[in-house]
Amino acid sequence: MQERAAFESLAYMLFCYEHKIRVGIFRFKNQTGIETEPILYEGKLTGFQAKYYDTKLASNKDDIIDSLKKAKSKNPGLHKILLYSNKSFQKTRKKTKKEPCLPSRD
């Protein structure tokens, strides 16, 4: 799918731009958990994931959590994982809460 490949390339370029990387980041084909090898940025080991979905983000909650767990198991020193997605987070429908449908994982 061309859209998925284009989105993953965009996420990679955005991550590099946001972290002032001018020469690229080493990566393996089909790397587990995160898209590239983690980088050291401001003293923290940082990685990213690009998630392109055809369905709502909340419908893919288990996939996102699973990939975060895989990233952490393959890279135990990770401090931060940025998630780039083509879908927006949506507020929960519960009237007592004002947070995204996906809980944050620390």
C-alpha positions as protocol buffer text, in pm:
chain_id: "A"
residue {
  index: 1
  type: MET
  ca { x: 0 y: 0 z: 0 }
}
residue {
  index: 2
  type: GLN
  ca { x: 153 y: 328 z: -112 }
}
residue {
  index: 3
  type: GLU
  ca { x: -21 y: 537 z: 156 }
}
residue {
  index: 4
  type: ARG
  ca { x: 129 y: 328 z: 437 }
}
residue {
  index: 5
  type: ALA
  ca { x: 481 y: 350 z: 293 }
}
residue {
  index: 6
  type: ALA
  ca { x: 446 y: 726 z: 236 }
}
residue {
  index: 7
  type: PHE
  ca { x: 318 y: 777 z: 590 }
}
residue {
  index: 8
  type: GLU
  ca { x: 604 y: 574 z: 741 }
}
residue {
  index: 9
  type: SER
  ca { x: 855 y: 779 z: 540 }
}
residue {
  index: 10
  type: LEU
  ca { x: 691 y: 1101 z: 656 }
}
residue {
  index: 11
  type: ALA
  ca { x: 702 y: 986 z: 1020 }
}
residue {
  index: 12
  type: TYR
  ca { x: 1071 y: 897 z: 983 }
}
residue {
  index: 13
  type: MET
  ca { x: 1155 y: 1236 z: 832 }
}
residue {
  index: 14
  type: LEU
  ca { x: 952 y: 1419 z: 1097 }
}
residue {
  index: 15
  type: PHE
  ca { x: 1124 y: 1226 z: 1378 }
}
residue {
  index: 16
  type: CYS
  ca { x: 1465 y: 1310 z: 1230 }
}
residue {
  index: 17
  type: TYR
  ca { x: 1370 y: 1676 z: 1189 }
}
residue {
  index: 18
  type: GLU
  ca { x: 1227 y: 1706 z: 1542 }
}
residue {
  index: 19
  type: HIS
  ca { x: 1543 y: 1551 z: 1688 }
}
residue {
  index: 20
  type: LYS
  ca { x: 1791 y: 1740 z: 1468 }
}
residue {
  index: 21
  type: ILE
  ca { x: 1922 y: 1429 z: 1292 }
}
residue {
  index: 22
  type: ARG
  ca { x: 2071 y: 1519 z: 956 }
}
residue {
  index: 23
  type: VAL
  ca { x: 2231 y: 1191 z: 846 }
}
residue {
  index: 24
  type: GLY
  ca { x: 1958 y: 936 z: 921 }
}
residue {
  index: 25
  type: ILE
  ca { x: 1916 y: 656 z: 1173 }
}
residue {
  index: 26
  type: PHE
  ca { x: 2019 y: 293 z: 1139 }
}
residue {
  index: 27
  type: ARG
  ca { x: 1730 y: 51 z: 1103 }
}
residue {
  index: 28
  type: PHE
  ca { x: 1659 y: -310 z: 1018 }
}
residue {
  index: 29
  type: LYS
  ca { x: 1390 y: -421 z: 775 }
}
residue {
  index: 30
  type: ASN
  ca { x: 1078 y: -512 z: 977 }
}
residue {
  index: 31
  type: GLN
  ca { x: 1236 y: -396 z: 1302 }
}
residue {
  index: 32
  type: THR
  ca { x: 1037 y: -509 z: 1607 }
}
residue {
  index: 33
  type: GLY
  ca { x: 856 y: -248 z: 1815 }
}
residue {
  index: 34
  type: ILE
  ca { x: 1007 y: 75 z: 1687 }
}
residue {
  index: 35
  type: GLU
  ca { x: 1086 y: 190 z: 1335 }
}
residue {
  index: 36
  type: THR
  ca { x: 1460 y: 248 z: 1380 }
}
residue {
  index: 37
  type: GLU
  ca { x: 1727 y: 192 z: 1638 }
}
residue {
  index: 38
  type: PRO
  ca { x: 1666 y: 423 z: 1934 }
}
residue {
  index: 39
  type: ILE
  ca { x: 1854 y: 751 z: 1953 }
}
residue {
  index: 40
  type: LEU
  ca { x: 1998 y: 934 z: 2252 }
}
residue {
  index: 41
  type: TYR
  ca { x: 1825 y: 1271 z: 2270 }
}
residue {
  index: 42
  type: GLU
  ca { x: 1855 y: 1511 z: 2564 }
}
residue {
  index: 43
  type: GLY
  ca { x: 1992 y: 1226 z: 2775 }
}
residue {
  index: 44
  type: LYS
  ca { x: 1700 y: 990 z: 2703 }
}
residue {
  index: 45
  type: LEU
  ca { x: 1689 y: 686 z: 2478 }
}
residue {
  index: 46
  type: THR
  ca { x: 1409 y: 768 z: 2234 }
}
residue {
  index: 47
  type: GLY
  ca { x: 1233 y: 574 z: 1959 }
}
residue {
  index: 48
  type: PHE
  ca { x: 924 y: 610 z: 1746 }
}
residue {
  index: 49
  type: GLN
  ca { x: 648 y: 411 z: 1583 }
}
residue {
  index: 50
  type: ALA
  ca { x: 451 y: 495 z: 1271 }
}
residue {
  index: 51
  type: LYS
  ca { x: 99 y: 354 z: 1282 }
}
residue {
  index: 52
  type: TYR
  ca { x: -115 y: 377 z: 970 }
}
residue {
  index: 53
  type: TYR
  ca { x: -469 y: 250 z: 1014 }
}
residue {
  index: 54
  type: ASP
  ca { x: -777 y: 231 z: 795 }
}
residue {
  index: 55
  type: THR
  ca { x: -997 y: 207 z: 1106 }
}
residue {
  index: 56
  type: LYS
  ca { x: -1038 y: 422 z: 1417 }
}
residue {
  index: 57
  type: LEU
  ca { x: -739 y: 450 z: 1646 }
}
residue {
  index: 58
  type: ALA
  ca { x: -938 y: 311 z: 1940 }
}
residue {
  index: 59
  type: SER
  ca { x: -1014 y: -1 z: 1737 }
}
residue {
  index: 60
  type: ASN
  ca { x: -641 y: -69 z: 1728 }
}
residue {
  index: 61
  type: LYS
  ca { x: -571 y: -22 z: 2098 }
}
residue {
  index: 62
  type: ASP
  ca { x: -447 y: -380 z: 2147 }
}
residue {
  index: 63
  type: ASP
  ca { x: -211 y: -354 z: 1850 }
}
residue {
  index: 64
  type: ILE
  ca { x: -64 y: -29 z: 1981 }
}
residue {
  index: 65
  type: ILE
  ca { x: -17 y: -163 z: 2333 }
}
residue {
  index: 66
  type: ASP
  ca { x: 135 y: -485 z: 2197 }
}
residue {
  index: 67
  type: SER
  ca { x: 386 y: -298 z: 1983 }
}
residue {
  index: 68
  type: LEU
  ca { x: 482 y: -74 z: 2277 }
}
residue {
  index: 69
  type: LYS
  ca { x: 545 y: -384 z: 2487 }
}
residue {
  index: 70
  type: LYS
  ca { x: 757 y: -534 z: 2208 }
}
residue {
  index: 71
  type: ALA
  ca { x: 954 y: -211 z: 2175 }
}
residue {
  index: 72
  type: LYS
  ca { x: 1026 y: -208 z: 2547 }
}
residue {
  index: 73
  type: SER
  ca { x: 1124 y: -577 z: 2555 }
}
residue {
  index: 74
  type: LYS
  ca { x: 1367 y: -541 z: 2261 }
}
residue {
  index: 75
  type: ASN
  ca { x: 1500 y: -207 z: 2389 }
}
residue {
  index: 76
  type: PRO
  ca { x: 1476 y: -218 z: 2771 }
}
residue {
  index: 77
  type: GLY
  ca { x: 1658 y: 115 z: 2810 }
}
residue {
  index: 78
  type: LEU
  ca { x: 1394 y: 313 z: 2618 }
}
residue {
  index: 79
  type: HIS
  ca { x: 1272 y: 619 z: 2804 }
}
residue {
  index: 80
  type: LYS
  ca { x: 1039 y: 760 z: 2539 }
}
residue {
  index: 81
  type: ILE
  ca { x: 846 y: 629 z: 2238 }
}
residue {
  index: 82
  type: LEU
  ca { x: 676 y: 875 z: 2006 }
}
residue {
  index: 83
  type: LEU
  ca { x: 370 y: 746 z: 1824 }
}
residue {
  index: 84
  type: TYR
  ca { x: 291 y: 893 z: 1483 }
}
residue {
  index: 85
  type: SER
  ca { x: -52 y: 798 z: 1351 }
}
residue {
  index: 86
  type: ASN
  ca { x: -265 y: 896 z: 1055 }
}
residue {
  index: 87
  type: LYS
  ca { x: -570 y: 893 z: 1284 }
}
residue {
  index: 88
  type: SER
  ca { x: -656 y: 1148 z: 1552 }
}
residue {
  index: 89
  type: PHE
  ca { x: -710 y: 1065 z: 1916 }
}
residue {
  index: 90
  type: GLN
  ca { x: -1073 y: 1114 z: 2014 }
}
residue {
  index: 91
  type: LYS
  ca { x: -1215 y: 1213 z: 2347 }
}
residue {
  index: 92
  type: THR
  ca { x: -1387 y: 943 z: 2544 }
}
residue {
  index: 93
  type: ARG
  ca { x: -1767 y: 947 z: 2540 }
}
residue {
  index: 94
  type: LYS
  ca { x: -1780 y: 920 z: 2919 }
}
residue {
  index: 95
  type: LYS
  ca { x: -1901 y: 1254 z: 3049 }
}
residue {
  index: 96
  type: THR
  ca { x: -1689 y: 1237 z: 3365 }
}
residue {
  index: 97
  type: LYS
  ca { x: -1357 y: 1209 z: 3182 }
}
residue {
  index: 98
  type: LYS
  ca { x: -1172 y: 1432 z: 2942 }
}
residue {
  index: 99
  type: GLU
  ca { x: -891 y: 1216 z: 2807 }
}
residue {
  index: 100
  type: PRO
  ca { x: -815 y: 1026 z: 2489 }
}
residue {
  index: 101
  type: CYS
  ca { x: -969 y: 684 z: 2440 }
}
residue {
  index: 102
  type: LEU
  ca { x: -622 y: 528 z: 2466 }
}
residue {
  index: 103
  type: PRO
  ca { x: -471 y: 548 z: 2814 }
}
residue {
  index: 104
  type: SER
  ca { x: -114 y: 667 z: 2848 }
}
residue {
  index: 105
  type: ARG
  ca { x: 142 y: 400 z: 2934 }
}
residue {
  index: 106
  type: ASP
  ca { x: 436 y: 499 z: 3156 }
}
